[in-house]
């Protein structure tokens, strides 16, 4: 019995492929819809939620709300239009928060 | 540095000295905690960055395949083809601990039924691009799970490091100097009282002796 689940939230064209791997796929187009969905799934047994960057950029507050607890993990993934760099931005802001200055991406600008 | 508003008494002095001891000890401990967390964090964040780069790159390629598959097949057929997955992923979440920070740990297991093909459809009705996309997705999934775990750990560590650093700084630059200053103030005040008392006694003694000599 698979108690804990993984979900993918994003536009249908990008995420449908994950269905073949046994993940739950939630095609969503509106940011508000996605925010509500995340709240709902967080109460269920979803451990990891992959959210496409294009959706995530409009529901930052919702995603940040789950930042301080271990589960569910909300991870940003690029969609079929390519990466928007939001995920990397997250890593960068973590470095800045912890170290004070950006030491990982400094060499690039 | 401002001193605290306290009564310059011996009792207060003892109390403040104990507080100072606790503060210094706490400061040392927190500083050690911060340093160790920072070391762990730097290790993890490097991994995190590499992993994310890899995942994003691979995922973009896989999406390209998938878009192609979608383009050459009708969406009903495609949806039907992947409606019932033959494989299942099992994940077991638990809570790990890095320097007192509760971090997520995920055990990942893919359940593959050996008798079934990894593709949940017959090859006759689907295009080859779909096979490629599905294969690519299933390659990436373990990486994605690892990425999710590491990224969350980094995020929580970063929060905790920030908090700890604030505490260390507050102790180092505010509380400890304040306590030291106040302790100094009370000691001076008590010494001054002591000296005042002594001179008074000496003066009284002189006056008494003068009186006795005159009589």
Interface residues (C-beta under 8 A of the other chain):
Chain A: X2 X4 X5 X6 X13 X14 X16 X17 X18 X19 X20 X21 X22 X23 X47 X48 X50 X67 X68 X70 X71 X73 X75 X77 X78 X79 X80 X82 X83 X87 X88 X90 X91 X94 X95 X97 X98 X99 X104
Chain B: X38 X41 X42 X45 X46 X48 X49 X52 X53 X55 X56 X59 X60 X62 X63 X64 X66 X67 X70 X78 X79 X82 X83 X85 X87 X88 X89 X90 X91 X92 X93 X95 X102 X103 X104 X106 X119 X120 X133 X134 X137 X138 X141 X144 X145 X147 X148 X149 X151 X152 X154 X155 X156 X157 X158 X159 X161 X162
